[in-house]
């Protein structure tokens, strides 16, 4: 039955690596298992094969701008499995660098998010999606920036205190 929420243990980590274009080059056993795909179905495929339609585009815009600039980012992400089920992760995405300090690939380590954090993230993402449907990514970005400004905190402070 599709659209069922999957979970994993608090001590477990989902790990993957992608090339500079977001194509999967590595996934640990839990990544492969929870995705529902075979390893060969994942390798060299775009990571957004797992993108759930409930995810606001602004989160990925922010993620990509950060990692392409050589910076890390933390984000809550709802992923979709091959069968149409879903799972939430708290992702830490970082660029990896070669000997010349050029970005060589991206590395993501995901852990199970807390229910407390998801109680904030779910309604926020619903609102961001509504803003995107009516006014595009710029509208959701403006909303997110206004929210952070009202709270007097940065995106990182907001995410890391949930």
Buried (B, 14 or more C-beta within 10 A) or exposed (E): EEEEEBEBEEEEBBBBBBEEEBBBBBBBEBBBBBBBBEBEBBBEBEBEBBBBEEBBBBBBBBBBEBBEEEEEBBBBBBBBBBBEBBBBBBBBBBBEEEEEEEBBBBBBBBBBBEEEBBEBBBEBBEBBBBBBEEEEBEBBBEBBEEBBEEEEBEBBEBBEEB
